[in-house]
Amino acid sequence: MSKSIITGVAGFIGSHLAESLLAQGQTVIGIDQFNDYYDPQLKRANVAKALEFPNFQLIEANILDLDWRNLLQDVDVVFHQAAQAGVRASWGQTFSYYTERNINATQVILEAAKEAPQLNRFVYASSSSIYGNAERLPTPESTCPQPISPYGITKLAAEQLCWQYYQCFNVPATALRYFTVYGPRQRPDMAFHKFLKAVYQNEPITIYGDGKQTRDFTFISDAIAANLAAAEVPEAVGEPFNIGGGSRVALRDVLDKMEGVTGKPIQPQYVARAKGDARDTSAEITKAKNLLGYQPQLDLWQGLTQQWEWIQASY
């Protein structure tokens, strides 16, 4: 039976991925630093279900402090989900967190992966933010990346490291460029979590910009399906894939849907557009469909309904 390592296992995507692998009977080593970018107690709640499985081991540590050559000895797949997230927080004094946790941490694992001949796959969690304000919508993987935030720059740098280690040392890397993943356990600094929490607490919602900006929203279970496929499909090695929800939606239309899902009025408060936020994102997912068999299953209404149920249970 396969053995996997998940970095950032107590995060939004990492915790869902762990549960999926454990349910298949796989052995999973989860690694998480439990840093305070957001409340570590939320991360502990995320990982609680995985801890019930006997085939799960949790290592609480900084990626840079671990003996990766030893850790990777009998591991088949690495799902590298850990990152310092957040476009808006990546400016200024905190930038060193982004270089350390996004670039340095990725390089340390890749360096050890050179000496791990039984490693079948290194799945890197990349981001649509590497594209910046893309010239084409929907945006194909062949588009030249032009990130417009320090966060996007560090995610792109780590992805480029994956390709160098693949080309020079045959590390079997692949990259999933996530487009705005949402659903239960979404980080509290992400828009849908903030919006739905505000609705639940009858508070106004802060909108950066005019609300006409568009996003490609991806439900969590679709992102997990993409990871599972990327770990298995031989054609994934050496390739990046856009992982999107399959439709582009303006933020104002999302608020209308939220009103429908929650049955509550929404009070938007518009403020200046944030530096580093892309105006529009839209994933061209033909490559993921053809090579990974990726097919988004949940539309925005169904996904928001599930996240709203989780918000009500959480607060």
N, C-alpha and C positions, 0 to 999 in steps of 0.2 A: 504494500500500500504506500502511496506517495507521501512524502514528507515535505512540508512547506515552512518557510519563514515569512511572517508578515511584519514589516516595520510599520510603526504607527497603528498598532493593532487596536488601541483603545479609542481611536478616532472614528469619525463618521463612517467612512468607507471601509477602513480596516476591520472594524468590529463586525460589520455585516459579512464581509468576506470570510472572516474566521469562522463564523457560524455556518456558512454554506459549506466550507471545506470539512469542518468537523462533522456535519450532518452526513457527508459522503463517507465518513469513516477514516478520513485522512489524519495524519499526525501533524499538528501545527505548533510551531514555536512562535509566540507573539512577543514582539519587542516594543516597548513604549517608555518614553522618558517621563510621562505625566507632568510636563512643564505647565506653567501657569498662563499660557497664551489665552486659554479660557479655563473655567473652573475644573480642576482635576477631578472633582467629585462626579461631574457629568461623564468624564472618561471612565471612571470606575463603574458607573452604572452601565455604560456602553458594553464593557467587557465582562459584566457579571455572568451573562448566559454562557459565554465561552468557557468560563472557569468551572462550570458544572461538568464539562467533558473530561474524562480521564486522559484522553489523547491530546490535551492542550497543556502547554507549558508557557507561563508568562515570565519574561525577563524584564525587570524594571531597570533601565539603564540608558545612558546616552550612547547612541550608535558609535561615536568616536572613541568610546572607552572599551569596546568589546573586542575579543579575540576572534575576528571573522574567519580566519583560515580554519580554526578549530570548529567554529559553529557550522561552517558550510560543508564539513567533511562528508556527511551522508544526506545532504538536503537536495531535493529534486528541483524545487522551484522557490525563487525569492520573489515575493510581491513587495516592492519597495513603495509603500504608501506614505511613509513619514515625510513631512515637510513643514517648513514654517510657512503658514498660509497667510492670506490677506494682502490684497493689492494696496489698500490705503495705508496700512501700517508699515509698508516696506520702505517708505521715505524716511530720511533723517537718521536719528541716533540708533534705531533698532536694526539698521541694515545688516550689521554684523551677524545677527541671528539668521538672516536669510542666506548669507554666504556660508555660514557654518553648517546649518541644518539642511540646506538644499544642495549645495555644491560639494562641500567637503565630505559630508556624510555619504553622499552617493559614490564619490571617488573611493572612499575607504572600502565599501562593500565590493565595488567593481574590481579593485586591486586584489582582493582576496578571491574573487570569483575566477580570476585567471588560473588559480591553482586548485580549482574544484572541477575535475574532469567529469564527474557524474551530474553536474548541474545541467538540467534540461532547459531551464528558462529563467531569465531575469526580467520580470515585468515591472517597468518603471511607470509610475503615475505622473504623467505630464499634464499639461493644461492648455486650454484654448487661449490663455493669456499670452502664449508665445507669439500668436499671430498679430496682436495689437489691433489697430484699425485696418483689417484686411482689405485688400483691393477688390477681392471677389467674394460675393455671397451667393449661395453657400460656398464655404472656403474648403478647397481640397488640400490634402496633405502636401501636395507639391508646391503650395504657396510659400514664397520666401518669408520666413518669420521676421516680424518687426515689432518686438514687444515695446510697450509704452509705459511700463512700470518696472521698478527695481525687482519686484516679485517675479514678473514675467521673464526678466533677464536671467535670474538665477534658475528658474525652471528650464529655460532653454539651454543654459550652460550645462546643467546636469544631463539633459537629454543628449546633448552633443558628446558628452563624456561616454554615454552608453554606446554611441555609434563608433567612437574611437576604440573602445575596448572590444567591441564586436569585430571591427575591421582588423585590428592589430593582434588580438589575442583570442579571437573566436568565442568571446563571452556571448552566450545566446540571448542577447537583449532584444526586447521589444518595448514600445512606448504607447501608452494610451493617453491621448489628448482629451481630457474630460471637458465637456461643456456644461457648466453650471449644474452640478449634481444636487438633487434635493430629495427630501423624504424624511421619515422618522430618524431621529438622532442627528439631523443636520446641525452643524456647528452654530452656536448662538450668535456669532458675528455675521452669519450669512443672511441674505435678504429675506427669504421665505420664513425662516425661523423668527427673525425680528418682526416681520409683518404680522404673522399669525399670532405671535405672543402679544403684540400690541392690540390686535383685534380682540383677543380673549380677555385682555385686561382693560378694554374700552379706552385705549390710549391712541393718540394720533400716530400715523406712520410717516417717517421721514423718507422723502424721495430725493435722491441726488439728481439734479437736472430737471428736464421737462416731462419725464415719464414716457416720452416717445421712443426712448432707446429700446432696442430689441435684444432678446437673448434666445439661445437654444437651450431649453431646459431638459435635463436627463434624470429620470427617476432612478433611485438607488438600486433597485433590483436589476435594471438594465445595465448599469455600470458594473455590477457584480457578474452578470452573465458575460460581459465583455472580458473581464479578468479571467474567468474560468476558461473561456475559449482561447484567449491569448496564451495561456499556460500550456495548452494542449496542441494547438494547430501548428504543424511544422513550418508552414508558410509565414507565420508571424515573426520569425527570427529576422532581425535586421530591419524591421519595418515599423513605422509609426502609424497609428490609427486614430482618426477622429471618433470620439464616442459622444454622440449627441442624441437628442430626443426625437429628431426627425421633423421638427417644425419650429419656425421662428415666431416668437410672440412679443408684442410690445408690452412694456411694463404696465401701461394703463389698462390693457386688456387682461393682464394677469390680476390686477386689482378687482376688475369686474367679476372675474371667475371666483376670486376669494370671497367676494360678497355673496355670490351664489352658494358656494360651498359652506360658508360659516353661517349664513343667514343673518349677518350683522352688517351694519353700515361701516364703511371705511372712511377714515378722516386723513387724507393725504396732506402733508406739509412739504412744500417744495423748497429745496435749498440748492445752493450752487453745485454744479457738477464736480465730482471728485477727480483730482488729478490721477491719471493712470487708468481710469475706467474706459474700456473700449465702448464706442458708441453702439456698435451692433456686433453680434456674434451669430453665426449660422454654420452648422457642421455639414459638410458634404460627406455622407457616411457610406457611399457606394463601395469603397474599398473594404471597410469593416464588414459590410454585408457579404461581399464576394469571398473574402479570404477567411473571415472569422465566423461566418454564418450569423452575424449580429443583426438583430431585428428588435427595435424598441417595442415593448409590449404594453406599456401604460401611457395613456395620454395625460395631459396636464390636469384635467378635471379629476380623474381617478387618483392621480398622484397627490394632488392637493388634499383630496378627501382623506387619504391615509395619513398625510402629515398633520392635518388638522386634528384627527383623532388622537394622534400621538401628543400633540401640544396640549390638548385638554387633559390627557392622562398625566402629563408631566408637570403641569402647573396647577 
